[in-house]
Amino acid sequence: NLGPSEQLLEEVQTGKIGWSEFSRRYREELFESGTIDKRSETIKNHGQNFTLRLLQALGRQGTVTLTCHCAEDQARCHRHLLRTILEGKI
């Protein structure tokens, strides 16, 4: 639900954009209005704002684990950006 749009993911994976551009645009996607990300044909990100608020509330009560298909030690993964957002650091 909180992953990047297919378009944005493809652009960073193919090298069309760099990590800083990906980071900026991913944060924008998370907070844009509307319930469906129209740039994704197969993955629809319904309720991103609700999910963000829920994870923030759960994180105040205990540990929240974020998973992704990326390797755990991969430095450039959206879950690292998401963590800083949930912690209120950006």
Backbone bond lengths (Angstrom), bond angles and torsions (degrees), N, CA, C in turn:
res aa  C-N    CA-C-N  psi(-1)  N-CA   C-N-CA  omega(-1)  CA-C   N-CA-C  phi
1 N - - - 1.442 - - 1.530 111.83 -
2 L 1.308 117.82 -28.68 1.461 120.22 -176.68 1.522 112.92 -109.68
3 G 1.307 116.61 16.90 1.458 120.10 176.93 1.518 111.56 -77.45
4 P 1.320 116.91 165.21 1.470 120.36 177.35 1.528 110.49 -70.58
5 S 1.316 116.29 161.13 1.460 120.13 175.97 1.528 109.36 -64.08
6 E 1.300 115.65 157.10 1.469 120.08 178.62 1.522 110.96 -57.85
7 Q 1.312 116.45 -40.30 1.466 121.87 -179.07 1.522 110.53 -62.08
8 L 1.317 116.93 -48.08 1.460 121.03 -178.72 1.526 110.89 -65.86
9 L 1.309 117.21 -42.49 1.459 120.95 178.67 1.521 111.41 -61.37
10 E 1.309 116.72 -43.52 1.468 120.95 178.89 1.532 111.15 -62.92
11 E 1.335 116.60 -41.09 1.462 120.10 -178.51 1.525 112.11 -63.63
12 V 1.325 117.95 -39.65 1.465 119.49 179.72 1.528 110.69 -75.98
13 Q 1.325 117.54 -36.96 1.465 120.35 -179.00 1.523 112.60 -68.04
14 T 1.319 117.09 -31.46 1.467 120.59 179.98 1.519 112.84 -90.38
15 G 1.330 117.04 -2.17 1.460 120.87 178.38 1.516 114.40 83.01
16 K 1.329 116.88 8.62 1.463 120.00 178.84 1.528 110.80 -65.25
17 I 1.336 116.60 -33.56 1.459 121.58 175.84 1.529 108.38 -129.02
18 G 1.318 115.82 157.30 1.456 121.26 178.53 1.526 111.91 -90.81
19 W 1.340 114.97 177.56 1.457 120.76 -177.02 1.534 112.40 -63.35
20 S 1.311 118.45 -39.85 1.467 119.57 -178.55 1.530 110.89 -65.68
21 E 1.319 117.12 -40.00 1.468 120.69 176.83 1.529 109.99 -66.33
22 F 1.321 116.66 -43.00 1.473 120.74 176.76 1.526 109.78 -58.01
23 S 1.332 117.04 -47.82 1.466 121.63 -178.06 1.522 111.37 -58.41
24 R 1.314 116.04 -46.19 1.469 120.79 -179.95 1.521 111.22 -61.86
25 R 1.320 115.70 -48.56 1.466 119.85 -176.77 1.525 112.28 -70.72
26 Y 1.325 117.85 -33.13 1.469 120.61 177.21 1.525 110.12 -63.51
27 R 1.335 116.62 -44.99 1.464 119.75 177.72 1.532 110.37 -60.77
28 E 1.324 117.50 -40.99 1.465 120.75 177.85 1.526 110.73 -61.13
29 E 1.339 116.37 -43.32 1.466 120.07 179.63 1.520 111.77 -60.93
30 L 1.318 116.80 -40.50 1.461 119.90 -178.11 1.519 112.61 -61.02
31 F 1.324 116.37 -33.14 1.461 119.43 -173.72 1.527 114.07 -107.07
32 E 1.337 118.04 4.90 1.464 118.45 179.72 1.518 110.00 -71.76
33 S 1.319 115.25 152.47 1.457 119.73 -178.52 1.519 110.26 -78.11
34 G 1.313 115.75 162.92 1.453 121.22 -177.66 1.514 109.95 100.18
35 T 1.317 116.27 155.32 1.463 119.59 -175.15 1.515 113.42 -100.77
36 I 1.323 117.62 -13.89 1.465 119.37 -177.97 1.516 109.34 -125.36
37 D 1.323 115.27 130.17 1.461 120.65 176.96 1.525 107.29 -81.72
38 K 1.303 117.16 107.02 1.465 121.87 -174.26 1.521 113.23 -73.52
39 R 1.335 118.31 -9.59 1.466 120.35 177.85 1.516 112.61 -82.31
40 S 1.327 117.90 -4.16 1.459 121.43 -179.26 1.519 109.52 -112.00
41 E 1.321 116.39 119.06 1.463 119.64 -179.07 1.521 112.07 -74.81
42 T 1.324 117.88 -37.70 1.460 119.84 -174.18 1.520 114.30 -109.70
43 I 1.331 117.94 -25.88 1.460 120.43 -178.99 1.521 108.27 -107.08
44 K 1.305 116.19 118.24 1.462 120.77 179.34 1.517 108.71 -108.10
45 N 1.312 116.44 123.39 1.460 122.45 -176.67 1.521 110.54 -95.15
46 H 1.323 115.83 76.32 1.463 121.01 178.53 1.527 110.08 -74.99
47 G 1.291 117.93 140.23 1.453 122.61 169.78 1.509 116.51 66.72
48 Q 1.337 118.41 35.52 1.463 120.02 -179.02 1.525 112.01 -60.25
49 N 1.317 117.85 -44.79 1.461 120.24 -178.02 1.527 110.79 -62.79
50 F 1.329 116.93 -40.91 1.461 120.50 177.15 1.521 110.47 -62.45
51 T 1.320 116.59 -45.36 1.464 120.73 -178.88 1.516 111.48 -63.56
52 L 1.331 117.81 -41.84 1.459 120.79 176.42 1.528 111.29 -58.67
53 R 1.327 117.08 -48.18 1.470 120.69 -179.80 1.526 110.90 -63.12
54 L 1.325 117.24 -40.81 1.460 121.22 179.31 1.525 111.21 -62.41
55 L 1.332 116.80 -47.16 1.466 119.74 179.92 1.527 111.70 -65.39
56 Q 1.318 117.18 -35.94 1.471 119.60 176.47 1.530 110.29 -63.26
57 A 1.321 116.84 -43.17 1.467 120.52 179.54 1.530 110.75 -65.82
58 L 1.315 117.03 -43.70 1.464 120.28 178.24 1.522 111.22 -63.96
59 G 1.324 116.97 -37.18 1.456 121.67 179.40 1.517 112.89 -65.36
60 R 1.328 117.03 -28.40 1.465 120.23 176.68 1.528 111.12 -71.99
61 Q 1.333 116.48 -21.22 1.466 120.97 -178.37 1.523 112.89 -97.48
62 G 1.317 117.21 -19.49 1.461 119.61 -177.68 1.520 111.21 178.85
63 T 1.301 115.71 -165.05 1.455 122.21 -177.53 1.525 111.05 -80.42
64 V 1.318 115.63 136.58 1.464 122.45 174.47 1.521 107.01 -116.95
65 T 1.320 116.87 132.16 1.461 121.57 -179.85 1.518 109.79 -104.68
66 L 1.332 116.46 126.24 1.457 122.18 177.50 1.524 108.45 -104.49
67 T 1.315 117.04 132.98 1.461 120.70 179.45 1.521 110.51 -122.84
68 C 1.313 114.84 159.84 1.450 122.13 -179.84 1.524 107.59 -157.98
69 H 1.322 116.98 167.17 1.460 119.89 177.03 1.530 111.92 -77.31
70 C 1.329 117.78 -12.47 1.461 121.65 177.51 1.528 110.06 -67.93
71 A 1.316 115.87 155.53 1.460 120.16 175.40 1.520 109.43 -60.82
72 E 1.327 116.84 146.02 1.457 121.52 -176.88 1.521 112.53 -59.00
73 D 1.327 116.65 -34.53 1.460 119.63 -177.67 1.531 113.14 -92.55
74 Q 1.320 117.27 7.51 1.461 120.43 178.96 1.527 109.59 -70.75
75 A 1.312 116.36 119.05 1.463 121.61 -174.32 1.527 112.76 -70.25
76 R 1.310 116.73 -33.46 1.471 120.35 -176.65 1.521 110.30 -104.77
77 C 1.310 114.82 85.28 1.464 122.57 178.92 1.526 107.17 -139.34
78 H 1.322 116.55 144.39 1.462 120.00 -177.39 1.521 112.76 -59.98
79 R 1.338 117.84 -24.59 1.468 118.29 -177.80 1.532 111.80 -66.29
80 H 1.341 117.34 -26.92 1.467 119.92 176.18 1.532 110.16 -70.05
81 L 1.320 116.78 -38.95 1.467 120.73 175.83 1.526 110.15 -65.88
82 L 1.316 115.28 -42.97 1.462 120.98 179.95 1.529 110.47 -60.69
83 R 1.305 116.67 -40.19 1.466 120.60 178.74 1.532 111.17 -59.21
84 T 1.333 116.87 -45.66 1.466 118.86 -179.89 1.527 111.43 -65.85
85 I 1.306 117.16 -33.68 1.471 121.06 177.12 1.518 109.38 -66.92
86 L 1.329 117.47 -46.87 1.451 121.27 -179.07 1.528 112.00 -64.48
87 E 1.321 116.80 -32.60 1.461 120.95 178.33 1.525 112.08 -79.92
88 G 1.350 116.34 -5.09 1.457 120.81 178.77 1.514 113.81 76.13
89 K 1.343 117.32 20.45 1.453 120.90 -178.07 1.524 112.23 -83.85
90 I 1.329 117.93 -17.98 1.469 120.69 175.92 1.505 109.27 -136.90
